[in-house]
Amino acid sequence: GDCRGGNRSAHGFEVQVRNTRRRPLPGSQVTATYAAAVRMPTGNSSSRVLELYRSVGETLLDGGSVTLPYADMHGNTIAANGNTVTVTVESMGATVFWNMGSTLRVALDAGSPLLNHSCGLCGDANGSLTGESEVVSMHNHWIVNPNTTRLPLLTPDATRPATCEESTAPETTEPCASTAARANAEAYCSALQDAAGGYGACFGVVDPAEIFEDCVFDHCVDPNLACSTLQLYESECRSAGVAGLTSVVDACG
């Protein structure tokens, strides 16, 4: 899937994700991200491509290995904290957070040139959720295939088909296999709903509602992923300048 600035420049800001195959449960459409790529503009119609995988040691920059943390003269930075990777693209006022699982978020500064000028899985970043699903689905321009105008940034995976085919079957996107599994996931992620808990200081700055749903999703797909979703929320809060944050992450990450 693709998220990018609306200028369609070959060297513009862009984020792509590669998902696992659909979960092998009857009627399930559930997948989880296992790789991501970020195109970082470097000025003068040039850019660098960052490839992220579930192991920090597999990180690639323009196809070669890179040591984290990384920073360049254009304000592009890459850092890893536990299972959370944070990529800052200063020229675009954009920060990408990935928990090395199914949750990847793109945050835009108030002055970002991408506001109201993005497309693909980002929607149009106009500050309103109204109509976002229509923006995302329009023309399927978020689908990345070798035979489309949106070429893959990630190194080809020989174990997977080169093209992305969407199912038309009426299948479910519910990640939890049972009511009990969902209850367990919600209990695990409950810190994201506890205003008196360790994350309460951040609730008025970074809305935890969406991250809570991401955490539940991750826990049901793979409990090992949910810890990194909590770490991702912590990273977003710290990046937003929230002080007095108490981590609830212990041995899990």
C-alpha positions in Angstrom: 0.0 0.0 0.0 1.1 3.6 -0.7 0.9 6.9 1.1 2.5 10.0 -0.4 2.4 13.7 -1.2 0.0 14.6 -3.9 2.7 16.0 -6.2 3.5 12.6 -7.6 7.2 13.5 -7.9 9.6 10.7 -8.4 11.6 12.1 -5.5 8.7 13.3 -3.3 7.8 12.0 0.2 6.3 8.6 0.1 5.6 5.7 2.4 4.9 2.1 1.2 4.0 -1.0 3.3 4.1 -4.7 2.4 1.6 -6.9 4.3 1.6 -10.6 5.1 -0.7 -12.9 3.4 -4.3 -13.0 4.6 -4.7 -14.7 8.0 -5.6 -18.4 7.3 -8.9 -18.3 9.1 -12.2 -18.9 7.3 -13.5 -15.7 5.8 -10.7 -13.5 7.2 -9.2 -10.5 5.4 -6.7 -9.8 8.2 -3.1 -9.1 7.4 -0.2 -7.4 9.2 2.6 -5.2 7.9 6.0 -6.9 7.8 8.0 -4.3 5.8 7.8 -0.6 5.1 9.7 1.9 2.9 10.0 5.6 3.2 11.2 7.9 0.4 13.0 10.9 2.0 13.5 14.0 -0.2 17.1 15.3 -0.1 16.7 18.4 -2.3 17.7 19.2 -5.9 15.2 16.6 -7.2 16.8 13.8 -5.3 15.8 11.4 -2.6 16.9 8.4 -0.5 14.9 5.2 0.1 14.7 3.7 3.5 13.6 0.0 3.8 12.4 -1.2 7.2 11.9 -4.8 8.3 10.9 -6.4 11.5 14.5 -6.7 12.5 16.4 -3.4 12.9 19.5 -5.2 11.6 17.8 -5.6 8.2 17.3 -1.9 7.7 18.5 -0.7 4.3 19.2 2.8 3.0 19.4 3.0 -0.8 19.9 -0.8 -0.8 22.8 -0.8 1.6 23.1 -1.4 5.3 22.8 1.6 7.7 23.6 2.1 11.3 21.0 3.7 13.6 20.5 6.3 14.7 21.0 8.1 11.4 20.8 11.8 10.4 21.7 13.7 7.3 22.2 17.3 6.4 18.6 17.6 5.0 16.9 17.0 8.3 16.1 13.3 7.7 16.6 11.2 10.8 16.0 7.5 11.7 16.0 6.2 15.2 14.9 2.9 16.9 13.7 2.6 20.4 12.8 -1.0 21.3 10.5 -2.2 18.6 9.5 1.3 17.5 11.2 3.0 14.5 10.8 6.7 14.1 11.6 8.5 10.8 11.6 12.3 10.7 11.5 14.0 7.3 12.0 17.7 8.3 11.4 19.2 4.8 7.9 17.6 4.7 7.0 18.3 8.3 6.4 14.5 8.6 7.2 11.9 11.1 6.7 8.2 10.4 6.2 5.7 13.4 6.3 2.0 12.8 6.0 -0.6 15.6 7.5 -3.4 13.4 4.1 -4.9 13.4 0.7 -3.9 11.9 0.7 -0.3 13.1 2.3 2.4 11.0 1.4 6.0 11.5 2.3 9.2 9.7 2.1 12.5 11.7 2.2 15.9 10.0 3.3 19.1 11.6 0.9 22.1 11.6 2.9 23.7 8.8 3.5 20.6 6.7 3.1 21.1 2.9 1.5 17.7 2.8 -1.6 18.9 4.7 -4.6 18.7 2.3 -2.1 17.5 -0.4 -1.5 13.8 0.3 -3.1 10.8 -1.2 -3.2 7.0 -1.1 -3.6 5.3 2.3 -2.9 8.7 4.0 -6.1 10.1 2.7 -5.9 13.8 1.9 -4.7 14.9 5.4 -7.3 17.8 5.5 -7.9 17.5 9.2 -11.2 15.8 8.8 -12.1 12.1 8.8 -15.2 12.7 6.7 -14.9 11.1 3.3 -11.5 9.6 4.0 -12.5 6.1 2.9 -13.7 7.5 -0.4 -10.3 9.3 -0.9 -8.4 6.1 -0.1 -10.4 3.8 -2.4 -10.7 6.2 -5.3 -8.9 4.7 -8.4 -7.1 2.2 -6.1 -4.1 4.5 -6.5 -2.7 3.3 -3.2 -2.0 -0.2 -4.6 1.7 -0.7 -5.5 2.5 -3.1 -8.3 5.3 -3.4 -10.9 2.8 -2.9 -13.7 1.3 0.4 -12.3 2.5 4.0 -12.1 3.3 3.4 -8.4 6.5 1.3 -8.5 7.5 -0.7 -5.4 10.2 0.9 -3.2 10.9 -2.3 -1.3 13.3 -4.9 -2.5 11.3 -7.7 -4.3 10.4 -10.6 -2.1 10.9 -13.9 -4.0 8.5 -15.7 -1.7 5.6 -13.5 -2.6 3.7 -12.7 -5.9 4.9 -9.5 -7.6 1.3 -8.2 -7.9 -1.2 -7.3 -5.2 -4.7 -8.8 -5.7 -7.6 -7.6 -3.6 -10.3 -10.2 -2.7 -13.9 -9.3 -3.7 -15.4 -11.9 -1.3 -17.5 -10.6 1.6 -15.0 -11.5 4.3 -14.4 -10.1 7.7 -11.7 -7.7 8.9 -12.2 -8.7 12.6 -8.8 -9.7 13.8 -10.0 -11.5 17.0 -10.9 -15.2 16.5 -13.3 -15.2 19.5 -15.0 -13.0 22.0 -12.6 -14.2 24.7 -9.6 -13.3 22.5 -10.9 -9.7 22.1 -11.5 -9.4 25.8 -7.9 -10.5 26.5 -6.7 -8.0 23.9 -8.7 -5.1 25.4 -7.5 -5.9 28.9 -3.9 -5.9 27.7 -4.3 -2.6 26.0 -6.4 -1.0 28.8 -3.6 1.5 29.7 -4.7 3.4 26.6 -8.1 4.0 28.2 -7.0 4.8 31.7 -6.8 8.5 32.2 -5.4 8.1 35.7 -2.7 5.7 34.5 0.8 6.2 33.1 -0.4 7.6 29.7 -3.0 10.0 31.1 -0.7 13.0 30.7 -0.7 12.4 26.9 -4.4 11.8 26.3 -5.1 15.5 25.6 -2.2 15.7 23.1 -2.2 12.4 21.2 -5.6 10.8 21.0 -5.2 7.2 22.2 -8.5 5.9 20.7 -7.0 4.9 17.4 -3.9 3.4 18.9 -6.1 1.4 21.3 -7.9 -0.2 18.3 -4.5 -0.8 16.7 -3.3 -2.5 20.0 -6.3 -4.7 20.1 -5.8 -5.6 16.4 -2.1 -6.4 17.0 -2.8 -8.5 20.1 -5.3 -10.6 18.3 -3.1 -11.1 15.2 0.0 -11.8 17.3 0.3 -10.9 21.0 4.0 -10.2 20.5 3.1 -7.2 18.4 0.9 -5.5 20.9 3.8 -4.4 23.2 5.4 -2.5 20.4 2.1 -0.7 19.7 2.2 0.6 23.3 5.8 1.7 22.6 4.7 3.5 19.5 2.2 5.5 21.5 4.9 6.4 24.0 7.1 7.5 21.1 4.4 9.7 19.6 3.8 11.3 23.0 7.4 12.1 23.6 7.8 13.5 20.1 4.8 15.8 20.9 6.7 17.1 23.9 4.6 15.4 26.6 6.4 15.4 30.0 5.6 13.2 33.0 4.8 10.1 30.9 5.1 6.8 32.8 5.9 3.8 30.6 3.7 0.7 31.1 6.0 -1.3 29.0 8.2 -3.7 31.0 9.6 -7.1 30.1 7.5 -7.3 26.9 9.8 -4.8 25.2 
